[in-house]
Amino acid sequence: MNLVRTIFSILLLFFVLGCAKNTREQQNIKNDNHFQFTYSVTVPHISTPFTTGEILVPIPRTNDYQVVHDVKIETNGSYEVLQEPEYNNKYAKILFSDSLQSDINLTVVIDITRKIEDNYITQKKGTVEQTDILKRLLQADSLVPIDGVVASAASALVADSMTTIEKAQAFYDNLYKTMQYDKSGEGWGRGDALYACDIRKGNCTDFHSLFIGMARSVGIPARFLIGFPTSPEKDSSVVGGYHCWAEFYDTVYGWVPVDISEAVQNPEKKEFLFGNLDNDRLMFSVGRDIKILTDSGEKSFNFFIYPQVFIDGKPYNNFIKKFEFKKL
């Protein structure tokens, strides 16, 4: 009888371990999305003579929640991949001239894996961030002030006795309750914290600019992240436009993500999107007022996600952009 019990116990143990292994494998599959993302730009042939043309596009980089396996760039111009010094954003710079006598084409094909971002709920202490970047992320941006009405709105919601997490949660909850996702009228989409504070509507840039301004005004470093959404329901699709979110820094949890505008559009995700992000998005760049040295001098971009095209140093908007993803 004891032998039978022993054999049964061993078989039960193998069964439990096997189930646990399968569960972990299923979680790993669920937690990773492997994509091929294609970023395309076409500048139709310019008949007017010019000397130099330039296209700048962001290139995503590997971080704790996404791995860039490969980047392939195809263009009939010349190109190089560079990195700006403040936020370390990577970008491709394509140069061309009117001697080509043709459309200018650029295709960037990115092989990338994205994981579910859950650094807060798993209570993992983040890597200690460098002091200089934290100082920068306590300062104002051109459209994100940290004084005036933004600071007043923040101070009305928090007390000195509250922790960083509690303060950030108060800002998140307040904006969730008081702002509408609304792209009607004018003024939205620039990431203007004053506009968002006054009008209380806008798109993802407006929601998160106000959150960042409020956080910085009470001494919490916060940063702006932008990329592209994908779809959990589709294996491939054209992507209509960008999506952005924010992160704030806590000395216990490290960088903690928030996506308020997504929560407003999907209330069932409200609790999850404070501290966690889904894996149906790709991050391309960080920061605001991004300064990039071009062939015609330094340019500053409010945020950097769409192509920036210059002809003889002047902005040029007659181009076609297209974004697509395919799950691998």
N, C-alpha and C positions, 0 to 999 in steps of 0.2 A: 504493500500500500504506500509506504514512504517513497519507494522508487517511482511509482506512478505519479505521486504528487510532485516529486522532483522534476520528472520529465515534463509534466503539465506546466510547472512554473517556468521552466526554461523556454518552452514553446510560447508561453504567454509573454515572456520578456522579449523574445525575438519579434513577436507580433507588435508589441507596443513600440519597440525601437524602430521597426519598419514603418509603422504609421507616422511616428514622429519625423522620420527621415522624409517620407512622402510629403508631410505637411510643410516641412521646411523648404523642400524643393518647389512646392506649389507657391509658397510665399515668395520665394526668390523670383520665380517666373512672373508672378503678379506684380512684384515691386519694381521690375525692370521693364522699360519700354525701349526697344531698339529701333531706331529710325534711320532712314535716308532722307535728309532734308535738302531740297534744291532751291537755291536763291539765284534768280535770274534778272539781268538788267539788259535792256536794249536801248541804245541811243540812236534813233534814226539818223540817216546820213544828213550831215549839216552842209548845205550848199554854200553858205557864206564862209569865206576864207577865215581861218583862225590859226593861231600858232600852237597852242597846247590845250589839250583836254584832259580831264582828270575825273575818275570815279573812285569814291571811297565807300567801302561796305564793311560792316562789322563781321568779324569771324569769331564764333563761339569758342570758349576755352574749357578745359577740364576743371571741375571743382568737386566739392564733396558729394554732389548729387547728380553730376553728369560727367560722362567720359567721352571725349572727342577721340574717336579711333583714327579718323582720316579726313583730310580736306583736299579735294581736287578742284583746281581752278582752271577753267578754260576761257580764253579770251583772244581776240585778234589784236589787242593792244599788248603792251608790256606791263608786267606787274611785279610787285614785291609785297610781302607780308610783314607788317610792322606792329609795334606796340607803343601805345601812348604811356607816359610815365606816371601820371597821377593815379589812375585806377587800374592800370595794366591791361586795358582793353586791347585786344588784337584787331587788326583791320587789314584789308587788302587795298592797295593803292594801284589803280590801273591808269596808265598814261597812254595817250594817243594823239595823233595830229591829223590835219585834214588831208595829208598825203595818202591816207588809206582809201579815200573816195568810196566809202561804204558805211553801212550801219556798224556801230560799235557794239559788240556782243560780249557779255560776261555771264558765265555760269559757275556757281560755286556749289559743289556737291559734298555734303557733310554726312559722314557716318558717325552716329552719336547714340549713346545710351543714356536714358534719364531714369532716375530712381525716385521713389516716393520720398519726400523730404519730411522727416519726422524727428528732428533733433530735439525738439522741445518735449514732446510727450514721452520720449524714451529717456529724458533727463540725462543726456550725454553732455558733459562739459565740453564746450567748444575750444578750439585752439585759441590760445591767447593772441589777440590781434595786436599789430604793431601800433605804438602810441601815436605816430605821426598821422596815420590814416584815421584813427579814432578822433583826433583833433580836427581833421578836415571834415569829418562827418558830424561834427557839432556846429559847424559854421553854416551860414545862410548860402543859398544859391540864388541866382538872379530872380527866379520865380518862386522861391521858397524862403520867405523871410522867417526869422525866428523871434521877432519882436511884435509890437503892436497887437492887432486883433488876434493874430495866430497865438501869440503867447498868452493873451488874456483868456482865449477859449480853452487853452491847455490848463492854465493854473486853476480855472474854475472846476476842473474835474479831478484834481489830484491833491494830495497832501504830502508833506515832507516825510511822514512816517511810512508811506507806502513803498513797497519794493518796486524795482524796475518792471518786473512782470505785471504787477498790479496796476502800475501807471499805464503801461502799454495796453493792457486789457481795457482800461477805462477809456482810452482814446479809440480803440477798436470798436467797443460797444457803442460809444457815442456816435461815431461816424456811420456805423451800421444802421442806427436808429434814425439819424437826422439827414442823411444824404440819399439822393435818388440817382440811379444809373440812368442818365438822360443825355442824349447827344443832340437835342434840339437847340435851335437858336445859335448864338455866336459866343465864343469865348472858351468853350470846352476843348479838351484835347491838348492843351498846351502844358498841362501840369502846373497850373497857376494856383498856388495855395490861397491867395487872397480871393480869387474868383470862387474857389470851392467853399471857402469860409463864409462868403457873403451869399452866394446863390444856392449853395447846398445841393448841387447836382453836377454831373459831368461824367467822364469816362474814367478808366482805371488810372490814367495819369493824374487826374484831379483829386480823386480819392486819396491816392498814396502820397501826393505832394503835401496835402494838408496833414496827413498822419505824420510824415517825416518832419515837417515844420514844428508840429506840436511836440513830438518826441525830443527833438533837438533843443527846443526852448526850455525844457526842464532838465537838460543835461544828459539825455540818452542819445548816444550815437545811432544814426539811422541812415540807411542808404536805399537808393532807387535801382531796381533791376528791371530790365526789359528784354523781351524775346518774342516768341511766337507760340500761340496755342496749337495743340493738335486736337484730335477727337477720340474719345474712348470708344465711340460707336463705329468708327470707320478705320479701315486698314490703309487707305490712301485718300488724299483730298488736296485741292487747292486751298491755301490759307488766305483768308480775306484781309487780315491785318495783324498788327502787333498785339501783345498783351504785356502788362507790367504789374509788378507787385513791390513790396517793400520788405526790408529786414531791419530789426533793431538789435543792438548789442547788449547782452547781459553778461556779467562776469561769471555767473554760474553756468548758464546754458549756452553761451557763445552767441552766434548769430541766429536769431529767431525770426522766421518768415511770417508774414501776414498777407492775406489777399482779401481786402474788404469789399472791393467791387464785385469780385466773383461770389462772395458770400451773399451780397445783396441780391444778385441775380439767381442764386441757388440757396435759399435759406436753410435747406437741409444740411448744407456744408458749413454752416456758420461756426459751430464749435471746432470743427476740424481745421478750418483755415486760419485759426489763430494758433500759430506754432507749427503748422504742417502744410505741405503742398502736395498736390497730386503729381503723377508722373506724365501727364498729358500736356507738357509745356517744355520749351527749350529756352535757355537763357543765353542771350547774345552779348549784352553789355551792361555795365554798372555805372551809375553816376549821372550827374547833371553838369551842365556847363563844361562839356568834355572838349578839351583843347587838343587839336591835331595839327601838326605841322604839314602843310601841303607845299606844293611847288611854288605857290603864289603867296606864301606866308602862313601864319598861324590862323586857324579857324576855330571858332567856339560853337559847339552844337548844344542846343537845349537838352536833347537826349539823342542817342545814336542807335538807330535801328534800320531806317530806310536808306536807300542809296543817296549819297551826296555827290552831285555832278557839278563841275566847274568848267567853263570855257574861257580861256585866257583870264583865269582868276575870278570870274564872276559866276554866281549861282545860275544854273541852267536846269529848267524843270521839264523840258520836252523829252522825257524818257519813259520807258515802259518797265514796270517791275512785276515780278511774279514769284510767288512762294508756294512750294508744294512739299508734302511729306508722304512717306510710304513706310509702313511698319515692316521690319525685316524679321 
